[in-house]
Amino acid sequence: MSPACCRCAASSSTGTSAARGRTDPAGSRSWSAPIEERIGAAVARTPVDQVLVHRLYDRDPVGSWSRGAATLLGDAAHPMLPFIGQGAGAALEDAVVLGKALAGAAAASEGERAARVEAGLADYERARVTRAALFVKESRRAAAIALPRSAATRRLRDALFPLVPESARLRHFARLLDWSP
Ligand SMILES: Cc1cc2nc3c(=O)[nH]c(=O)nc-3n(C[C@H](O)[C@H](O)[C@H](O)COP(=O)(O)OP(=O)(O)OC[C@H]3O[C@@H](n4cnc5c(N)ncnc54)[C@H](O)[C@@H]3O)c2cc1C
């Protein structure tokens, strides 16, 4: 893989930056040695001017994101940190629910359509707000675990995490991921 087409992300609790990883790979210390070596080599081969630094932002969950005949979905409605990998999944769920909620409006007469659209958007929002808020909050929790603020917290995490039974972790994720429209 040439350095120009190599894409990698490095995180550290003092700020996230692939460039920082070159001199201070704090975020990668706990990674397994072979992976760390390969990523380190790829980062070392990447010219500094080709390193992209992206900050990550989310937003406190909101209770409503529709007004009249306009609504939002995906990141526009519920931006979340990427630490449980559910942002795109949530956008797809939104799309499925929105499609169903508006199906009636498409078939309605012209005179009724505006009211049906508004009602459909209200249904869509009701069906999605709580679950989207759960994703936003869980993503923040996962970020706090992935990027501890201090070395002591990181050590505590590394000591405790292996003690959590896999079944408990799977149960936790099942609560997030089990969904049907
Ligand atoms: C590092 C990272 C890792 C991630 N990993 C995962 C993962 O593993 N699993 C997962 O499910 N999600 C993941 N996500 C989240 C996922 O990428 C987003 O939640 C998802 O892309 C949101 O989709 P969207 O359609 O809402 O928004 P976007 O993908 O941002 O799409 C919005 C589009 O609108 C365009 N646009 C904006 N303004 C205008 C305008 N005025 N006119 C025309 N076009 C415009 C933008 O260019 C963009 O193409 C990750 C995110 C990050 C940052």
The ligand as an SDF file (V2000), in Angstrom:
LIG
                    3D

 53 58  0  0  0  0  0  0  0  0999 V2000
  -14.1310    8.0910   12.2170 C   0  0  0  0  0  0  0  0  0  0  0  0
  -15.5630    7.6740   12.0540 C   0  0  0  0  0  0  0  0  0  0  0  0
  -15.9020    6.3310   12.0580 C   0  0  0  0  0  0  0  0  0  0  0  0
  -17.2290    5.9390   11.8990 C   0  0  0  0  0  0  0  0  0  0  0  0
  -17.5470    4.6080   11.9250 N   0  0  0  0  0  0  0  0  0  0  0  0
  -18.8220    4.2170   11.7760 C   0  0  0  0  0  0  0  0  0  0  0  0
  -19.1560    2.8360   11.7820 C   0  0  0  0  0  0  0  0  0  0  0  0
  -18.2970    1.9650   11.9130 O   0  0  0  0  0  0  0  0  0  0  0  0
  -20.4640    2.5040   11.6480 N   0  0  0  0  0  0  0  0  0  0  0  0
  -21.4470    3.4350   11.4810 C   0  0  0  0  0  0  0  0  0  0  0  0
  -22.6260    3.0600   11.3620 O   0  0  0  0  0  0  0  0  0  0  0  0
  -21.1420    4.7640   11.4600 N   0  0  0  0  0  0  0  0  0  0  0  0
  -19.8660    5.1720   11.6060 C   0  0  0  0  0  0  0  0  0  0  0  0
  -19.5600    6.5160   11.5680 N   0  0  0  0  0  0  0  0  0  0  0  0
  -20.6330    7.5070   11.4610 C   0  0  0  0  0  0  0  0  0  0  0  0
  -21.1210    7.6860   10.0300 C   0  0  0  0  0  0  0  0  0  0  0  0
  -20.0570    8.0240    9.1540 O   0  0  0  0  0  0  0  0  0  0  0  0
  -22.1420    8.8190   10.0080 C   0  0  0  0  0  0  0  0  0  0  0  0
  -23.0430    8.6760   11.0890 O   0  0  0  0  0  0  0  0  0  0  0  0
  -22.9400    8.7760    8.7070 C   0  0  0  0  0  0  0  0  0  0  0  0
  -22.0720    9.0510    7.6390 O   0  0  0  0  0  0  0  0  0  0  0  0
  -24.0510    9.8120    8.7560 C   0  0  0  0  0  0  0  0  0  0  0  0
  -24.7090    9.7830    7.5250 O   0  0  0  0  0  0  0  0  0  0  0  0
  -25.5300   11.0490    7.0600 P   0  0  0  0  0  0  0  0  0  0  0  0
  -26.0730   10.6700    5.7230 O   0  0  0  0  0  0  0  0  0  0  0  0
  -26.4630   11.4510    8.1350 O   0  0  0  0  0  0  0  0  0  0  0  0
  -24.4790   12.2230    6.9510 O   0  0  0  0  0  0  0  0  0  0  0  0
  -23.2210   12.3400    5.9850 P   0  0  0  0  0  0  0  0  0  0  0  0
  -22.6090   10.9900    5.7010 O   0  0  0  0  0  0  0  0  0  0  0  0
  -22.3560   13.4030    6.5920 O   0  0  0  0  0  0  0  0  0  0  0  0
  -23.8370   12.8410    4.6380 O   0  0  0  0  0  0  0  0  0  0  0  0
  -24.2480   14.1700    4.4760 C   0  0  0  0  0  0  0  0  0  0  0  0
  -23.9080   14.5470    3.0380 C   0  0  0  0  0  0  0  0  0  0  0  0
  -24.5010   15.8140    2.7620 O   0  0  0  0  0  0  0  0  0  0  0  0
  -23.5500   16.5620    2.0440 C   0  0  0  0  0  0  0  0  0  0  0  0
  -23.9050   17.9840    2.2250 N   0  0  0  0  0  0  0  0  0  0  0  0
  -23.7710   18.7260    3.3410 C   0  0  0  0  0  0  0  0  0  0  0  0
  -24.1960   19.9620    3.1280 N   0  0  0  0  0  0  0  0  0  0  0  0
  -24.6400   19.9930    1.8650 C   0  0  0  0  0  0  0  0  0  0  0  0
  -25.2170   21.0110    1.0430 C   0  0  0  0  0  0  0  0  0  0  0  0
  -25.4720   22.2430    1.4980 N   0  0  0  0  0  0  0  0  0  0  0  0
  -25.5350   20.6920   -0.2270 N   0  0  0  0  0  0  0  0  0  0  0  0
  -25.3340   19.4580   -0.7250 C   0  0  0  0  0  0  0  0  0  0  0  0
  -24.7900   18.4550    0.0130 N   0  0  0  0  0  0  0  0  0  0  0  0
  -24.4490   18.7290    1.2740 C   0  0  0  0  0  0  0  0  0  0  0  0
  -22.2130   16.1940    2.6350 C   0  0  0  0  0  0  0  0  0  0  0  0
  -21.1560   16.4920    1.7690 O   0  0  0  0  0  0  0  0  0  0  0  0
  -22.4070   14.6870    2.7980 C   0  0  0  0  0  0  0  0  0  0  0  0
  -22.0570   13.9730    1.6490 O   0  0  0  0  0  0  0  0  0  0  0  0
  -18.2300    6.9200   11.7260 C   0  0  0  0  0  0  0  0  0  0  0  0
  -17.8840    8.2860   11.7100 C   0  0  0  0  0  0  0  0  0  0  0  0
  -16.5670    8.6580   11.8710 C   0  0  0  0  0  0  0  0  0  0  0  0
  -16.2250   10.1320   11.8620 C   0  0  0  0  0  0  0  0  0  0  0  0
  1  2  1  0
  2  3  1  0
  2 52  2  0
  3  4  2  0
  4  5  1  0
  4 50  1  0
  5  6  2  0
  6  7  1  0
  6 13  1  0
  7  8  2  0
  7  9  1  0
  9 10  1  0
 10 11  2  0
 10 12  1  0
 12 13  2  0
 13 14  1  0
 14 15  1  0
 14 50  1  0
 15 16  1  0
 16 17  1  0
 16 18  1  0
 18 19  1  0
 18 20  1  0
 20 21  1  0
 20 22  1  0
 22 23  1  0
 23 24  1  0
 24 25  2  0
 24 26  1  0
 24 27  1  0
 27 28  1  0
 28 29  2  0
 28 30  1  0
 28 31  1  0
 31 32  1  0
 32 33  1  0
 33 34  1  0
 33 48  1  0
 34 35  1  0
 35 36  1  0
 35 46  1  0
 36 37  1  0
 36 45  1  0
 37 38  2  0
 38 39  1  0
 39 40  1  0
 39 45  2  0
 40 41  1  0
 40 42  2  0
 42 43  1  0
 43 44  2  0
 44 45  1  0
 46 47  1  0
 46 48  1  0
 48 49  1  0
 50 51  2  0
 51 52  1  0
 52 53  1  0
M  END
$$$$
